[in-house]
Amino acid sequence: MTRLRAHLDGLRQRGETAMGLFLTAGFPAPDATLPILRAIDEAGADFVELGMPFSDPVAEGLPIQQASERALRQGATMAGTFETAAAFRARSDTPLVLMGYANPVMRYGPSDFCADAASSGVDGLILPDLPPEESGDLEEAAARHNLSVTHLVAPNTSDARVRLVDARSTGFVYAVSVAGLTGSGLGEADATDAYLRRVRQQVEQPLLVGFGIRTGADAARLAAHTDGFIVGSALIRTAEHAWDDLDLTDSARLARVADWARSLKAGADATP
């Protein structure tokens, strides 16, 4: 069992809601990613998703698209992403997941990629554009290196396919809240709640929901039907605004990000 799965199982057994936070590697500046990861870790993130910058992030809305573009423009590489992961792991036991797209992984080679990810302290992988039917090589390589693999479902996913995703996922099942892109906002409440209740009935793995969550109230509403939630675009915007404010010191920027993460977690826990 991976560190990620063990941690999520423990939270579920204790009735606690998991909070996952996503940040693109190399964003908002090459030397800012690691301090931000440490700040959100200390602020209560239950696991961290480190985004692998890519030129064609097909599942992403504008904030994460722009974050990838900014990171790549400033020289972000896969080697640098692994270095950031290793530096984070050196001071934290919080689960760390790489999220990105299949092309860089396949170019790297699934076996070599998983070996380097594991040696960097990574616990799992999420590749939204790699369906379960085509992920056999990656899943085998990940299993050899004790990495979890997470697959995704969406509101238009059939019950049969939900069960397939559940069977093939070894970290958790990622429920996309809307049939759209990250940062696009939440869908109609009754329909989203019904979708999540349906998926919950089909899934035995930990079930987490993401896409469109901006506030603690958003997180609490959706997590009522799942084991936790994931936020990316709102963190990207918070970090971007802090680092683009030239009147702030680095410590003030990190404090702003940490305060945002604490507020999100507190809101998710406090809202009925």
Buried (B, 14 or more C-beta within 10 A) or exposed (E): EBBBBEBBBEBBEEEBBBBBBBBBBBBBBBEBBBBBBBBBBBBBBBBBBBBBBBEEBEBBBBBBBBBBBBBBEBEBBBEBBBBBBBBBBEEBEBBBBBBBBBBBBBEBEBBEBBBBBBEBBBBBBBBBBBBBEEBEBBBEBBBEBBBBBBBBBBBEBEEEBBBBBBBBBBBBBBBBBBEBBBBBBBBEEEEBBEBBEBBBEBBEBBBBBBBBBBBBBBBBBBBBBBBBBBBBBBBBBBBBBBBEEEEBEEEEBBBBBBEBBBEBBEBBBEBE
